[in-house]
Amino acid sequence: MSIAPDSGLSTPDSKPNLGVVGTGALSDWEPGLRKAKQKIVTGDARDTRLKADSVDLVVTSPPYWQKRDYGHDDQIGQESTPQGYVSAMMECLAEWKRVLRPTGSVFLNVGDTYHKKSLVGIPGRIEAAAVDAGWLVRNRIIWTKDGGMPEPAKNRLANRHEYVIHLAPKQSYYYDLHEYAETYGNGANPGDVWHINPERNMSAHLAPFPQELVRRAVMLGCPPQICTTCGAPRTRVLERTRILDPNRPQARRAMELADEAGLSDEHIRAIQATGVSDVGKATKFQSGTGRNSKSVQALAAEAKDVLGGYFREFTFAKKVTSGWTDCGHGTPARGVVLDPFVGTGTTLGVAVGLGRDAVGVDLVPMVDQQTPRAVK
C-alpha cells in the first residue's frame, strides 16, 4: 500500500502498513477526478432509498419537536409526545447507519423545546436512545450564538445555544482533528464549544443553519477521497517536527536551549520516541521489543540533560502532513456528504465547495439541483 501526496485529508495517526508517497495536493495527484457534484432526492429521512454503504458523513438539522409545522403528512417534528419524536429520530438513525460506510458518522444539530413551562430534554433523550441502539456518542458540541429569536418569557433566560451531537456507529470512523485544530485551534484541540452566529437568510426555509457549522462538520468527518473498490478513505500521515509555538515562553526557552546546545533532529526525535518516560511511542525508533533501542535512549538522555524539564515541550511539537494513504486500487472518488433534511441546501453547497459530493433528501426540497449555494 502507498500514500498519495498532500491534499487535505487526515486522521490523527498513520497506519503502520502504509507507505508514504510525495507531497502536494490531491487535486494534483488525481487530475482526472471530476468536479464535486450534488444530487437532490425527494424522499423521507427514514427511507432515503440510497444505496447501502454509499455515504461518508451525515450533516443535518431535523425539524425540532413541536417548533414548526411544515404542513406535510409525513413530517417529523409534530409528534404528540417527546417519546414519539425520539422514536422517529431513531428510525432516521437506523436508515443513516444503513447508508453510511463503515468509517462514516453523523453530525446532528438539534435544539430543545419548552413544553408546559419546562425544557423537555430532547437532545439528551436522543443521545440516550442512540446509545441504547449501539451508537457511540462522541461529542455533545455546544453551538453558542450572540443573538436569537426574541422570547416573551420574563422568568427565565433567553436560549442562546443549541446542540450538535456527533454520533458514530463504529469506533473506526474517519476524523480529521489535525486539519481542524490547525484551522481553529492553532494546532491544539479547540474543544467542544462552537461560537457561530446565525446568518441572514431570506429564503422560504424558516430555520436554516449556518454554513460555518457545516464547514466544521465536513472538515472533521468527511474524507475528501475514498476508494470505490474497498471503501477506504485516504487519510493523513503525520510526522512530528521540532517546531514549537514561540508564543509560549516555555516552548520558546526550549527551542533556545536546543539551538544553543546544537541538538540534532535525531536528538529531538529520540525525546519524542521516549516521551516523558522511556516507554517508546514511535515504532520507527523502537527495536521491536516494546522499548526504545539503547541508541535512542542514549540520544534522549543527552538531550534531556541539556534541556532539563524543558524537554517535555518537544513531546508536543507541531506535526506536519508527510503524505496520504492509498489502498492501491486506483479507483478514487470524492467523499460523500448526506443531508436527509436538506431544506434550502446549506449542507450541499458547503460540501460541494469543500470538494465533496453531496446528496440531499427532503419531503419537499427547496433547493435547485443545478445551483449549489456558495461557501463563504
VOMARDO-16600 format. One record per residue: x, y, z of N, C-alpha, C in turn; residue in three letters. Coordinates in steps of 0.05 Angstrom, whole numbers, padded with zeros to 5 digits, always signed. Layout:
XYZXYZXYZALA...
% end
This chain:
+00017-00024+00000+00000+00000+00000+00018+00025+00000MET+00007+00047-00011+00023+00071-00013+00007+00095-00003SER+00020+00117-00005+00007+00142+00005+00008+00163-00017ILE-00015+00176-00021-00016+00196-00041-00005+00223-00030ALA+00002+00241-00048+00013+00267-00039-00007+00283-00024PRO+00003+00303-00011-00012+00321+00007-00037+00333-00005ASP-00059+00334+00010-00084+00345-00001-00100+00360+00018SER-00109+00349+00039-00127+00360+00058-00141+00338+00072GLY-00132+00314+00069-00144+00291+00084-00131+00289+00111LEU-00143+00273+00129-00129+00269+00153-00141+00249+00173SER-00124+00236+00188-00132+00223+00213-00109+00227+00232THR-00114+00224+00258-00093+00231+00277-00067+00215+00274PRO-00068+00191+00266-00043+00175+00264-00042+00159+00238ASP-00018+00154+00229-00015+00138+00205-00019+00108+00211SER-00026+00093+00190-00029+00064+00194-00002+00051+00190LYS+00006+00031+00206+00032+00020+00204+00038+00005+00178PRO+00018-00004+00164+00023-00020+00140+00021-00003+00115ASN+00022+00023+00117+00021+00041+00094+00047+00055+00090LEU+00054+00060+00065+00078+00076+00059+00071+00105+00055GLY+00091+00120+00046+00087+00149+00041+00097+00155+00014VAL+00081+00170-00001+00089+00179-00028+00085+00209-00031VAL+00107+00223-00033+00107+00251-00041+00091+00270-00024GLY+00090+00295-00035+00074+00316-00023+00059+00330-00045THR+00043+00351-00037+00027+00365-00057-00002+00360-00052GLY-00019+00371-00069-00048+00369-00066-00059+00344-00079ALA-00081+00333-00068-00094+00310-00080-00105+00317-00107LEU-00112+00343-00111-00122+00351-00137-00100+00349-00159SER-00075+00352-00150-00053+00348-00169-00047+00319-00173ASP-00051+00303-00152-00045+00275-00154-00066+00260-00170TRP-00091+00269-00170-00112+00257-00185-00125+00278-00204GLU-00111+00287-00224-00121+00309-00241-00146+00301-00256PRO-00151+00275-00260-00175+00267-00275-00200+00265-00259GLY-00198+00269-00233-00222+00266-00216-00242+00289-00223LEU-00267+00281-00228-00287+00301-00236-00293+00321-00213ARG-00305+00343-00220-00312+00363-00200-00334+00352-00182LYS-00335+00362-00158-00355+00354-00139-00383+00361-00149ALA-00402+00343-00143-00430+00347-00153-00449+00343-00130LYS-00474+00353-00134-00495+00348-00115-00519+00336-00128GLN-00535+00321-00112-00559+00308-00122-00581+00312-00102LYS-00605+00318-00111-00628+00322-00094-00648+00299-00098ILE-00657+00287-00076-00676+00265-00077-00701+00273-00061VAL-00724+00270-00073-00749+00274-00058-00756+00249-00043THR-00756+00250-00017-00760+00226-00002-00760+00231+00028GLY-00759+00210+00044-00762+00211+00073-00735+00205+00086ASP-00728+00220+00106-00703+00216+00121-00702+00188+00133ALA-00725+00175+00137-00727+00149+00148-00725+00127+00127ARG-00726+00135+00102-00724+00116+00079-00714+00131+00055ASP-00688+00135+00055-00676+00152+00034-00675+00139+00007THR-00676+00112+00006-00674+00096-00018-00646+00099-00031ARG-00627+00108-00016-00599+00109-00025-00587+00082-00022LEU-00565+00077-00036-00551+00052-00034-00538+00049-00007LYS-00537+00025+00003-00522+00020+00028-00492+00025+00024ALA-00479+00034+00046-00450+00039+00045-00443+00059+00023ASP-00458+00080+00020-00453+00099-00001-00447+00128+00008SER-00447+00132+00034-00445+00159+00046-00423+00159+00067VAL-00407+00180+00067-00385+00182+00086-00392+00199+00111ASP-00411+00217+00109-00418+00234+00131-00447+00244+00128LEU-00461+00245+00150-00488+00257+00151-00485+00283+00167VAL-00493+00305+00155-00494+00331+00169-00522+00342+00165VAL-00537+00345+00187-00565+00353+00183-00577+00366+00208THR-00599+00380+00204-00614+00392+00225-00643+00386+00221SER-00654+00366+00235-00683+00359+00231-00701+00381+00244PRO-00726+00381+00236-00745+00398+00250-00745+00392+00280PRO-00744+00412+00296-00745+00408+00325-00773+00401+00334TYR-00775+00387+00357-00801+00378+00366-00819+00401+00373TRP-00843+00401+00361-00865+00420+00366-00857+00449+00362GLN-00838+00454+00344-00829+00481+00338-00844+00493+00314LYS-00844+00479+00292-00856+00489+00267-00871+00467+00253ARG-00894+00475+00241-00910+00456+00226-00905+00462+00196ASP-00893+00444+00182-00887+00448+00153-00910+00438+00135TYR-00931+00428+00148-00955+00421+00132-00954+00397+00115GLY-00937+00378+00122-00935+00353+00106-00943+00330+00124HIS-00959+00311+00113-00969+00289+00129-00947+00272+00141ASP-00925+00269+00127-00903+00252+00137-00881+00267+00151ASP-00886+00292+00158-00864+00307+00170-00856+00297+00198GLN-00831+00302+00205-00821+00297+00232-00821+00323+00247ILE-00829+00321+00273-00828+00345+00290-00855+00352+00302GLY-00877+00341+00292-00903+00347+00302-00915+00323+00317GLN-00899+00304+00326-00908+00282+00342-00921+00292+00368GLU-00940+00277+00379-00955+00286+00402-00938+00286+00428SER-00917+00270+00429-00901+00267+00453-00871+00268+00446THR-00855+00275+00466-00826+00274+00461-00817+00246+00454PRO-00829+00226+00466-00822+00198+00460-00827+00192+00431GLN-00850+00202+00420-00856+00197+00392-00835+00210+00374GLY-00826+00234+00381-00806+00248+00365-00779+00233+00366TYR-00771+00224+00389-00746+00209+00392-00748+00183+00376VAL-00771+00170+00377-00774+00145+00362-00771+00150+00332SER-00782+00173+00322-00778+00180+00294-00749+00185+00287ALA-00735+00198+00305-00707+00203+00301-00690+00178+00301MET-00698+00159+00317-00684+00133+00318-00688+00118+00292MET-00712+00120+00280-00716+00109+00253-00698+00121+00233GLU-00694+00148+00235-00675+00162+00218-00647+00151+00221CYS-00638+00149+00246-00611+00139+00252-00607+00111+00241LEU-00627+00094+00243-00624+00067+00233-00620+00068+00203ALA-00634+00085+00189-00631+00088+00160-00604+00099+00153GLU-00595+00119+00168-00569+00131+00163-00546+00112+00168TRP-00549+00095+00188-00529+00074+00193-00527+00056+00168LYS-00550+00050+00156-00550+00033+00132-00535+00045+00109ARG-00538+00071+00104-00525+00084+00081-00496+00092+00087VAL-00489+00094+00112-00461+00102+00118-00441+00080+00112LEU-00418+00088+00103-00396+00070+00101-00386+00063+00129ARG-00370+00041+00132-00361+00034+00158-00345+00055+00173PRO-00334+00075+00158-00319+00096+00170-00335+00122+00173THR-00361+00120+00169-00378+00144+00169-00388+00151+00197GLY-00399+00176+00199-00411+00185+00224-00432+00206+00219SER-00444+00217+00240-00466+00235+00238-00462+00259+00255VAL-00466+00284+00244-00467+00308+00260-00496+00318+00259PHE-00509+00316+00282-00538+00321+00284-00542+00347+00300LEU-00551+00368+00287-00558+00393+00301-00587+00392+00310ASN-00591+00393+00336-00618+00392+00347-00620+00409+00372VAL-00642+00424+00375-00647+00440+00398-00668+00428+00416GLY-00671+00441+00439-00691+00431+00458-00717+00447+00455ASP-00738+00438+00469-00764+00451+00467-00776+00454+00495THR-00789+00477+00500-00804+00481+00525-00832+00470+00521TYR-00841+00454+00540-00868+00443+00539-00880+00444+00568HIS-00902+00457+00571-00914+00460+00597-00894+00473+00617LYS-00881+00494+00607-00863+00511+00623-00836+00497+00630LYS-00830+00475+00618-00805+00461+00624-00791+00451+00599SER-00765+00453+00600-00749+00440+00578-00754+00410+00579LEU-00757+00399+00555-00764+00370+00553-00739+00353+00553VAL-00716+00364+00545-00692+00348+00544-00689+00331+00519GLY-00697+00342+00497-00697+00327+00472-00668+00317+00465ILE-00648+00334+00465-00621+00324+00457-00612+00301+00475PRO-00616+00303+00501-00608+00282+00519-00624+00256+00514GLY-00649+00259+00507-00665+00235+00502-00655+00221+00476ARG-00648+00237+00456-00637+00225+00432-00611+00211+00437ILE-00594+00224+00453-00568+00212+00459-00572+00185+00474GLU-00590+00185+00494-00594+00160+00509-00605+00138+00491ALA-00624+00145+00474-00636+00125+00456-00615+00115+00436ALA-00598+00133+00427-00577+00125+00408-00557+00106+00421ALA-00549+00112+00445-00531+00094+00459-00543+00066+00463VAL-00569+00066+00471-00583+00041+00474-00584+00025+00448ASP-00584+00039+00425-00585+00026+00399-00558+00019+00388ALA-00537+00024+00404-00510+00016+00396-00493+00037+00384GLY-00503+00062+00383-00487+00084+00372-00467+00094+00393TRP-00445+00105+00384-00425+00119+00401-00431+00149+00400LEU-00436+00161+00423-00439+00190+00424-00411+00201+00430VAL-00398+00212+00409-00371+00221+00411-00368+00249+00423ARG-00387+00266+00417-00387+00293+00428-00415+00304+00429ASN-00420+00320+00450-00443+00337+00451-00432+00366+00448ARG-00431+00375+00423-00419+00401+00417-00440+00423+00423ILE-00432+00443+00437-00449+00465+00444-00445+00488+00423ILE-00466+00493+00408-00466+00515+00389-00477+00540+00403TRP-00460+00560+00408-00469+00584+00421-00471+00607+00400THR-00488+00626+00406-00492+00649+00389-00499+00674+00405LYS-00492+00697+00394-00496+00722+00409-00526+00729+00411ASP-00540+00723+00390-00569+00731+00389-00586+00707+00381GLY-00612+00712+00378-00630+00691+00370-00658+00703+00368GLY-00678+00685+00366-00706+00695+00364-00714+00708+00390MET-00729+00730+00388-00740+00743+00412-00757+00724+00428PRO-00755+00725+00455-00771+00707+00472-00787+00724+00492GLU-00813+00717+00494-00830+00733+00512-00827+00727+00542PRO-00815+00705+00548-00813+00696+00577-00799+00717+00594ALA-00811+00722+00618-00799+00742+00636-00786+00729+00660LYS-00788+00703+00663-00778+00690+00687-00757+00668+00681ASN-00744+00671+00657-00721+00653+00651-00704+00668+00630ARG-00680+00658+00627-00661+00670+00608-00668+00660+00579LEU-00662+00678+00560-00666+00671+00532-00646+00649+00524ALA-00655+00630+00507-00637+00609+00498-00618+00620+00477ASN-00592+00615+00481-00572+00624+00462-00552+00601+00455ARG-00562+00577+00456-00545+00554+00448-00563+00531+00438HIS-00551+00515+00421-00563+00490+00411-00541+00468+00413GLU-00549+00445+00404-00531+00422+00406-00524+00411+00379TYR-00499+00402+00376-00491+00387+00352-00480+00361+00363VAL-00495+00339+00360-00487+00313+00371-00472+00298+00349ILE-00448+00290+00357-00432+00273+00338-00435+00244+00346HIS-00446+00229+00327-00452+00200+00332-00437+00183+00311LEU-00427+00161+00320-00414+00142+00303-00423+00114+00308ALA-00429+00098+00287-00438+00071+00292-00415+00052+00299PRO-00390+00060+00292-00367+00043+00298-00344+00060+00307LYS-00324+00048+00320-00302+00062+00331-00282+00071+00309GLN-00284+00060+00286-00265+00065+00264-00274+00088+00246SER-00288+00107+00256-00298+00129+00239-00276+00148+00231TYR-00278+00159+00207-00259+00179+00197-00261+00204+00213TYR-00238+00216+00219-00237+00241+00235-00211+00256+00230TYR-00214+00281+00222-00190+00297+00215-00186+00319+00236ASP-00178+00311+00260-00173+00330+00281-00150+00348+00274LEU-00130+00338+00259-00106+00354+00253-00113+00379+00237HIS-00128+00376+00215-00135+00400+00199-00153+00419+00215GLU-00172+00407+00230-00190+00424+00245-00175+00440+00266TYR-00156+00427+00280-00141+00440+00301-00123+00462+00289ALA-00111+00457+00266-00095+00477+00253-00112+00501+00245GLU-00136+00496+00237-00154+00518+00227-00166+00533+00250THR-00174+00520+00272-00190+00533+00293-00176+00534+00320TYR-00153+00520+00323-00141+00520+00349-00111+00524+00350GLY-00100+00534+00328-00071+00539+00327-00055+00513+00333ASN-00066+00491+00325-00053+00465+00329-00063+00449+00353GLY-00076+00463+00371-00086+00449+00395-00116+00442+00391ALA-00125+00421+00406-00153+00413+00404-00170+00436+00414ASN-00187+00447+00396-00203+00471+00404-00226+00467+00423PRO-00234+00442+00428-00255+00438+00447-00283+00436+00434GLY-00303+00431+00451-00330+00424+00441-00350+00447+00443ASP-00341+00472+00443-00359+00495+00442-00354+00510+00416VAL-00374+00512+00399-00372+00527+00374-00388+00553+00376TRP-00374+00575+00374-00388+00601+00375-00392+00610+00346HIS-00417+00608+00336-00423+00614+00308-00450+00629+00308ILE-00449+00654+00299-00474+00669+00298-00490+00662+00274ASN-00517+00663+00276-00534+00656+00253-00529+00675+00230PRO-00534+00665+00206-00531+00681+00182-00558+00692+00174GLU-00557+00715+00161-00581+00727+00150-00590+00710+00126ARG-00615+00701+00126-00624+00684+00105-00653+00691+00098ASN-00657+00699+00073-00684+00708+00065-00699+00687+00049MET-00691+00662+00052-00704+00640+00037-00730+00633+00049SER-00745+00615+00036-00771+00606+00046-00768+00588+00071ALA-00744+00577+00074-00740+00559+00097-00739+00575+00123HIS-00753+00567+00143-00756+00583+00167-00732+00579+00186LEU-00716+00558+00183-00696+00553+00203-00670+00543+00191ALA-00657+00559+00173-00632+00550+00162-00610+00550+00183PRO-00591+00532+00181-00568+00534+00199-00543+00544+00185PHE-00524+00555+00199-00502+00569+00186-00483+00552+00170PRO-00472+00563+00149-00452+00549+00133-00428+00541+00149GLN-00420+00558+00168-00396+00552+00184-00399+00527+00201GLU-00423+00522+00210-00428+00497+00225-00423+00473+00208LEU-00433+00474+00183-00430+00452+00164-00400+00449+00157VAL-00387+00471+00152-00359+00471+00145-00343+00455+00166ARG-00348+00461+00191-00333+00448+00212-00338+00418+00213ARG-00363+00410+00210-00370+00382+00210-00358+00367+00187ALA-00359+00379+00163-00347+00366+00139-00317+00364+00142VAL-00304+00385+00152-00275+00384+00155-00267+00362+00174MET-00282+00358+00195-00276+00337+00215-00283+00309+00205LEU-00306+00306+00192-00316+00279+00188-00318+00268+00161GLY-00312+00283+00139-00315+00272+00113-00289+00272+00098CYS-00279+00248+00090-00254+00248+00075-00258+00260+00047PRO-00238+00276+00038-00241+00286+00010-00241+00264-00011PRO-00228+00242-00005-00228+00220-00025-00231+00193-00011GLN-00244+00175-00025-00247+00147-00016-00242+00129-00040ILE-00237+00103-00034-00234+00084-00055-00261+00071-00062CYS-00268+00071-00087-00294+00059-00095-00293+00028-00095THR-00269+00017-00094-00266-00012-00094-00269-00023-00066THR-00255-00012-00047-00255-00023-00019-00268-00004+00001CYS-00274+00021-00007-00287+00039+00011-00269+00053+00031GLY-00243+00048+00029-00224+00060+00048-00220+00090+00043ALA-00222+00107+00063-00216+00135+00059-00186+00140+00058PRO-00178+00159+00043-00150+00168+00044-00146+00185+00069ARG-00126+00179+00085-00122+00192+00110-00094+00204+00112THR-00092+00224+00128-00067+00239+00130-00046+00223+00146ARG-00022+00223+00136+00000+00212+00151+00016+00235+00162VAL+00019+00235+00189+00031+00258+00203+00059+00251+00212LEU+00076+00271+00211+00104+00269+00221+00109+00291+00240GLU+00119+00284+00264+00125+00305+00284+00151+00320+00277ARG+00151+00346+00281+00174+00363+00275+00186+00371+00302THR+00205+00390+00300+00216+00402+00325+00206+00430+00329ARG+00186+00437+00313+00174+00464+00314+00156+00467+00338ILE+00161+00487+00355+00144+00493+00378+00131+00520+00374LEU+00111+00526+00391+00097+00551+00390+00113+00573+00404ASP+00125+00592+00389+00142+00613+00401+00127+00632+00419PRO+00100+00632+00418+00085+00649+00435+00084+00639+00464ASN+00091+00614+00468+00092+00603+00495+00120+00606+00506ARG+00124+00620+00529+00151+00624+00540+00166+00598+00544PRO+00153+00577+00554+00167+00552+00559+00177+00540+00533GLN+00160+00541+00512+00167+00530+00486+00190+00546+00474ALA+00189+00572+00476+00210+00589+00466+00237+00583+00479ARG+00236+00580+00506+00261+00574+00520+00272+00546+00512ARG+00254+00527+00508+00263+00500+00500+00277+00501+00473ALA+00267+00517+00454+00280+00519+00428+00307+00533+00431MET+00308+00554+00448+00334+00568+00452+00355+00548+00463GLU+00348+00532+00483+00367+00514+00495+00375+00493+00474LEU+00357+00483+00458+00363+00463+00438+00383+00474+00417ALA+00378+00499+00409+00395+00512+00389+00423+00517+00401ASP+00424+00527+00426+00449+00533+00438+00467+00508+00441GLU+00454+00486+00447+00469+00461+00450+00473+00446+00424ALA+00461+00456+00402+00465+00443+00377+00452+00416+00375GLY+00430+00412+00389+00416+00386+00388+00407+00380+00360LEU+00412+00356+00351+00404+00348+00324+00375+00340+00323SER+00365+00336+00298+00338+00326+00295+00335+00299+00307ASP+00357+00283+00306+00356+00256+00318+00352+00258+00348GLU+00364+00278+00361+00360+00282+00390+00331+00288+00396HIS+00319+00306+00379+00291+00313+00384+00273+00290+00379ILE+00278+00274+00358+00261+00251+00353+00264+00230+00375ARG+00288+00228+00386+00292+00209+00408+00275+00217+00433ALA+00274+00243+00438+00257+00253+00460+00228+00246+00455ILE+00220+00251+00430+00192+00245+00423+00186+00215+00423GLN+00206+00199+00417+00202+00170+00418+00199+00159+00446ALA+00215+00171+00464+00215+00161+00492+00193+00174+00508THR+00186+00199+00501+00166+00213+00516+00176+00221+00544GLY+00158+00224+00563+00166+00232+00590+00181+00209+00604VAL+00173+00184+00597+00188+00161+00608+00204+00149+00586SER+00214+00124+00590+00229+00111+00568+00211+00091+00553ASP+00185+00093+00556+00166+00076+00541+00164+00087+00513VAL+00170+00071+00493+00170+00081+00466+00143+00089+00455GLY+00143+00110+00439+00118+00120+00427+00119+00117+00397LYS+00143+00119+00385+00145+00119+00356+00157+00093+00347ALA+00142+00077+00332+00152+00050+00325+00177+00050+00309THR+00182+00071+00293+00206+00071+00277+00231+00076+00294LYS+00228+00083+00319+00251+00086+00337+00253+00062+00356PHE+00236+00043+00353+00236+00021+00372+00251-00003+00360GLN+00260-00020+00378+00276-00044+00369+00259-00068+00364SER+00233-00066+00369+00215-00089+00365+00209-00103+00391GLY+00221-00094+00413+00217-00107+00439+00196-00093+00455THR+00185-00071+00445+00166-00055+00460+00179-00032+00475GLY+00206-00031+00474+00221-00009+00486+00240+00003+00465ARG+00248+00028+00469+00266+00040+00451+00294+00027+00452ASN+00307+00028+00429+00334+00017+00428+00353+00033+00446SER+00376+00021+00453+00395+00035+00471+00405+00060+00458LYS+00409+00060+00432+00420+00085+00419+00400+00108+00421SER+00374+00101+00418+00353+00122+00421+00352+00132+00450VAL+00353+00113+00469+00353+00121+00497+00377+00139+00503GLN+00400+00133+00491+00424+00149+00497+00420+00177+00485ALA+00410+00179+00461+00405+00206+00449+00385+00222+00466LEU+00364+00209+00475+00344+00222+00491+00356+00232+00517ALA+00374+00215+00529+00386+00223+00555+00404+00247+00551ALA+00419+00248+00528+00436+00271+00523+00419+00297+00520GLU+00397+00294+00505+00380+00318+00501+00367+00327+00527ALA+00358+00308+00543+00344+00315+00568+00364+00328+00587LYS+00389+00319+00587+00409+00331+00604+00413+00361+00597ASP+00412+00367+00572+00416+00395+00563+00391+00412+00569VAL+00368+00400+00563+00343+00415+00565+00330+00417+00593LEU+00338+00398+00610+00325+00397+00636+00295+00391+00632GLY+00279+00404+00648+00250+00399+00647+00237+00409+00621GLY+00252+00426+00606+00241+00437+00582+00239+00416+00560TYR+00251+00392+00564+00249+00372+00543+00220+00364+00537PHE+00203+00367+00557+00175+00359+00554+00161+00375+00531ARG+00171+00399+00527+00159+00416+00506+00160+00402+00479GLU+00182+00388+00473+00185+00375+00447+00167+00351+00443PHE+00155+00341+00464+00136+00319+00461+00109+00329+00450THR+00106+00356+00449+00082+00369+00439+00088+00385+00414PHE+00110+00379+00400+00117+00394+00376+00097+00392+00354ALA+00098+00411+00336+00079+00412+00314+00082+00387+00296LYS+00060+00377+00286+00060+00355+00266+00054+00366+00239LYS+00066+00355+00218+00060+00363+00191+00052+00338+00175VAL+00038+00343+00153+00029+00321+00136+00052+00313+00117THR+00059+00288+00118+00080+00277+00100+00070+00262+00077SER+00044+00256+00076+00032+00242+00054+00004+00233+00060GLY-00007+00217+00042-00035+00207+00045-00037+00178+00039TRP-00053+00164+00054-00055+00135+00049-00070+00129+00023THR-00063+00107+00011-00076+00098-00013-00076+00068-00014ASP-00099+00056-00016-00102+00027-00015-00090+00013-00040CYS-00084+00029-00061-00071+00017-00084-00090+00008-00106GLY-00116+00010-00103-00135+00001-00123-00136+00019-00147HIS-00129+00045-00143-00130+00064-00165-00158+00071-00174GLY-00177+00070-00155-00205+00078-00162-00215+00099-00142THR-00204+00123-00142-00212+00143-00123-00238+00157-00131PRO-00252+00166-00111-00276+00182-00114-00277+00202-00091ALA-00294+00222-00095-00296+00242-00074-00313+00231-00051ARG-00307+00240-00027-00324+00234-00004-00352+00245-00008GLY-00372+00233+00005-00400+00240+00001-00413+00249+00027VAL-00425+00272+00026-00440+00283+00049-00470+00281+00043VAL-00485+00272+00063-00514+00269+00060-00527+00288+00080LEU-00547+00303+00071-00565+00317+00088-00594+00307+00083ASP-00604+00290+00101-00631+00279+00097-00654+00297+00104PRO-00648+00322+00113-00668+00343+00116-00657+00367+00101PHE-00655+00365+00075-00638+00384+00060-00648+00412+00060VAL-00675+00416+00060-00685+00443+00061-00675+00460+00038GLY-00662+00483+00045-00652+00502+00024-00625+00494+00014THR-00613+00473+00025-00588+00463+00013-00562+00474+00024GLY-00563+00485+00048-00538+00496+00060-00516+00475+00061THR-00523+00451+00071-00503+00430+00073-00491+00423+00046THR-00508+00421+00026-00498+00413-00001-00479+00433-00012LEU-00486+00459-00010-00469+00480-00020-00442+00480-00007GLY-00441+00477+00019-00416+00477+00033-00399+00452+00026VAL-00412+00429+00025-00398+00405+00018-00385+00406-00010ALA-00401+00415-00029-00390+00417-00057-00367+00438-00057VAL-00371+00460-00043-00349+00480-00042-00324+00469-00030GLY-00326+00449-00012-00303+00437+00000-00292+00413-00015LEU-00304+00408-00039-00293+00386-00056-00305+00359-00050GLY-00328+00358-00036-00341+00333-00031-00367+00331-00048ARG-00375+00307-00056-00401+00304-00068-00422+00306-00046ASP-00446+00314-00054-00467+00318-00034-00494+00308-00044ALA-00509+00296-00026-00536+00286-00032-00555+00297-00012VAL-00577+00308-00022-00598+00319-00004-00624+00304-00007GLY-00637+00298+00015-00663+00285+00015-00683+00302+00031VAL-00707+00305+00021-00727+00320+00035-00754+00313+00024ASP-00775+00315+00041-00802+00311+00032-00810+00332+00011LEU-00801+00357+00016-00806+00378-00004-00780+00394-00007VAL-00762+00386-00024-00737+00400-00027-00741+00429-00036PRO-00726+00448-00025-00728+00476-00033-00703+00486-00047MET-00685+00468-00056-00660+00476-00067-00659+00467-00096VAL-00646+00484-00113-00643+00478-00141-00619+00459-00145ASP-00623+00437-00158-00601+00418-00162-00578+00430-00177GLN-00582+00449-00195-00561+00458-00211-00545+00481-00199GLN-00554+00493-00178-00541+00517-00167-00536+00514-00137THR-00515+00499-00130-00508+00497-00101-00501+00525-00090PRO-00507+00529-00064-00501+00554-00051-00471+00557-00049ARG-00462+00582-00050-00434+00589-00048-00425+00585-00019ALA-00399+00578-00016-00388+00575+00010-00372+00600+00017VAL-00378+00612+00039-00363+00636+00048-00337+00629+00060LYS
% end
